[in-house]
Amino acid sequence: MKEFLFCVTYLLRLAWSLDRRRLLIGGALILLGALATPVVAVSLKHLVDAAVEARIGDAGTWAVVATAALIGELMLGHFAHLHYFELAEIVEERLNRDLLRVVNGTSALDRCDDPEFADSIDLLRQEIVQMRLTMHATVQLAAVIAQALATAVVLASLTPWYLLLPAIAVVPVVLGKRAERQLQAARERTAPLLRAARHVRVLASSPASQKEVQLCGNAEFLVARQDDLLAEYQRTTDRAQVRHAVLRGTGQLVFGLGYAASVLLAYLLARRGEATAGDIVLVIALATQTSTQMAKGLELLSGVHRSAAGLRRYLDLRDQAGHQGEQPRREMTLDRLASGIDFDHVGFAYPGSAREVLNDITLRIPAGTSVALVGENGAGKSTLIKLLNGLYRPTTGRILVDGEDLARVRPESWRARTAVLFQDFARIELSLQHSVGVGDLSEVDSATAVLAAVRRAKAEPLLDRVGHDLGTVLGGGYADGADLSGGQWQSVGFARGLLRTRPLALSLDEPGHSLDSDAEQRMLSAYQETAARVASATGGVTVYVTHRMSTVRMADLIVVLHEGTIAESGNHDELIAAGGRYADLFSLQARAYAD
Ligand SMILES: Nc1ncnc2c1ncn2[C@@H]1O[C@H](COP(=O)(O)OP(=O)(O)OP(=O)(O)O)[C@@H](O)[C@H]1O
């Protein structure tokens, strides 16, 4: 009960703080709508009594009241729904916004790839959808309670015995629930039988296994096996269905008897002169409502109760996820790189793992340098990019930007000076304008800036794809949306990265892996031009991760990573002359192309 009250008060308080007008109007409408049912019954009673006593004028008045209450019930219910549906949406939006802040806030640093964190966020999303339904349920529950109370008061005014009726109405609900549980258990018990029967059917009919089935003459055996399985399934489900029907029937019978007894009681009271003919009509109209009210009320109650645990989880997870340790406060004020970026004995293990994926990385990247990062799968290339872009902090060692330790700089202020295309780039299903524009929020609505970025990325085919309309929504799930291929999405990501014109570090993680050779060639030349422009504009460095050795020779500095350490570094000629790992990789790929 404590959890239930906590959930209801939290949601109502949140709704109150977000839109009290809607809450008040929606609440008032739904309460009035709920009270209309007892009002109709009371009006019918008076109508009948007036008719019996030949008071035609009064009868007409009560008929009007009953009709007005009925119409009111319909209309109020409709308008109330509109209000609290919107309210639930507003509540959901607020919870989602809180979540977005948690995921993208500074606290997400070090956690963006953590599977546990991702699971928590997934759970939070599910809880939020549930909260929206709970918000509906809370308002509806209030209406049902008000209606049940009004019904009980009206009936009890005849005789308190009618207060037994709600208790009797609980019986079919309890038995119905038990019947559902038993049916569900039977479904779970029979699921393996159905699965096995389906498997036998697929085996007998799929082209892959048919040859073997025919060769061994197994068809008859399989048909008989399927029949056995289906017969057992049928027997178990039939038994469960019968039990389900009996339990439900018993529940309905108990309430039916209670209902009949109520009407009989009204009749006996009327015979003794303690009730009128109208009271009998009142009982007939109202007593049957208690069953619906109890069923609906208990259903809503248990729904809200279940959600209460979810809400607690939501708040705990949100607080945990949002927990921020001490954050550095210095701003990155550099406009140009004078000296460069240094990795100073950097080691790194992902949160929750003791394994070092980068180990004692010491690397000097002078201002204006273009770096190519190569190495086998899992060597640590993407991890190094994440560290460079401030998504993680080194576990040991330091990353220095013109001598300033990044650990002392507010992560957002450093990230604002970087531009990056990740290997698992985001597919942002907004308009092309915004999908590129979010790369630099100060330019998000500038068509000129977005067009320039698309051109810098040499991604003009994208413009053809959207009919040169930057407002076209990207993604297949929208009526006028443009569904993009993997390579086209990557071009959008590239353009997004290039929207920032003055980064101090520009990183591209395997930018060619979804592109056809023509697009890759365009992308490479875009990269070279951008690297030169960034170098002259800000002295920024560019880092390029690739497995295609043919594309790395133009880099000023090539770094070969192997199992988390730097195996060798230098320019193409130096590394070829050294005859080490790079030379091996290069000649291996060159030979593969020559063959
Ligand atoms: N979020 C993570 N949590 C734990 N370990 C991770 C995580 N991401 C990557 N790793 C591990 O870190 C190591 C380096 O991965 P990384 O993605 O940096 O390699 P890579 O050189 O970019 O590989 P590839 O060429 O396949 O993209 C791998 O062993 C990988 O399994």
The ligand as a MOL file (V3000), in Angstrom:
LIG
                    3D

  0  0  0     0  0            999 V3000
M  V30 BEGIN CTAB
M  V30 COUNTS 31 33 0 0 0
M  V30 BEGIN ATOM
M  V30 1 N 32.8160 -1.1970 -24.3810 0
M  V30 2 C 33.7760 -2.1150 -24.2300 0
M  V30 3 N 33.8770 -2.7860 -23.0680 0
M  V30 4 C 34.8610 -3.7000 -22.8800 0
M  V30 5 N 35.7810 -4.0160 -23.8120 0
M  V30 6 C 35.6990 -3.3790 -24.9940 0
M  V30 7 C 34.7060 -2.4050 -25.2750 0
M  V30 8 N 34.8840 -1.9360 -26.5280 0
M  V30 9 C 35.9580 -2.6000 -27.0130 0
M  V30 10 N 36.4430 -3.4510 -26.0950 0
M  V30 11 C 37.6180 -4.3090 -26.2330 0
M  V30 12 O 38.7330 -3.4680 -26.3670 0
M  V30 13 C 39.6460 -4.0330 -27.2920 0
M  V30 14 C 39.9900 -2.9820 -28.3360 0
M  V30 15 O 38.7950 -2.7040 -29.0770 0
M  V30 16 P 38.7380 -1.5950 -30.2060 0
M  V30 17 O 37.3490 -1.4860 -30.6610 0
M  V30 18 O 39.4130 -0.3750 -29.6910 0
M  V30 19 O 39.6450 -2.2800 -31.3280 0
M  V30 20 P 39.8790 -1.8420 -32.8310 0
M  V30 21 O 41.3390 -1.8590 -33.0260 0
M  V30 22 O 39.1630 -0.5760 -33.1310 0
M  V30 23 O 39.2040 -3.0750 -33.5920 0
M  V30 24 P 38.4800 -3.1240 -35.0250 0
M  V30 25 O 39.5370 -3.0300 -36.0580 0
M  V30 26 O 37.8480 -4.4680 -35.0100 0
M  V30 27 O 37.4940 -2.0060 -35.0660 0
M  V30 28 C 39.0010 -5.2700 -27.8720 0
M  V30 29 O 39.5500 -6.4000 -27.2340 0
M  V30 30 C 37.5570 -5.1260 -27.5160 0
M  V30 31 O 36.9870 -6.3860 -27.2530 0
M  V30 END ATOM
M  V30 BEGIN BOND
M  V30 1 1 1 2
M  V30 2 1 2 3
M  V30 3 2 2 7
M  V30 4 2 3 4
M  V30 5 1 4 5
M  V30 6 2 5 6
M  V30 7 1 6 7
M  V30 8 1 6 10
M  V30 9 1 7 8
M  V30 10 2 8 9
M  V30 11 1 9 10
M  V30 12 1 10 11
M  V30 13 1 11 12
M  V30 14 1 11 30
M  V30 15 1 12 13
M  V30 16 1 13 14
M  V30 17 1 13 28
M  V30 18 1 14 15
M  V30 19 1 15 16
M  V30 20 2 16 17
M  V30 21 1 16 18
M  V30 22 1 16 19
M  V30 23 1 19 20
M  V30 24 2 20 21
M  V30 25 1 20 22
M  V30 26 1 20 23
M  V30 27 1 23 24
M  V30 28 2 24 25
M  V30 29 1 24 26
M  V30 30 1 24 27
M  V30 31 1 28 29
M  V30 32 1 28 30
M  V30 33 1 30 31
M  V30 END BOND
M  V30 END CTAB
M  END
